[in-house]
């Protein structure tokens, strides 16, 4: 049975959802569902103001294809390192989310990082799905 963690999608049903999907040996093991608003704010807060995104952040913020179909994270370790770059100070005044969202983002990030670390430890694969 597939484990589904929807803690950070509850209350946003019907809105855009981002799923992190853990696969091992071609089978889905676990899914983590996140409200797109949390995800977009997190990745925006990972790029310092006046810098261009690189690596997976470039693909997620500027790339086009990842929203089309399940998108495989090719370098889980690099993704972990880039996601650790989240900092509330990276938001400029016009893109800074509300205080309520800002308070939740570190918890959402911690859950994503733990998910990625688990997959890496178990030699699995991670896909991102835009639903």
Secondary structure by P-SEA (a helix, b strand, c coil): cbbbbccccccccccbbbbbbbbccccccbbbbbcaaaaaaaaaaaccccccccaaaaaaaccccccccccccccaaaaaaaaaccccccccccccccaaaaaaaaaaaaaaaaaaaaaaaabbbbbbbcc
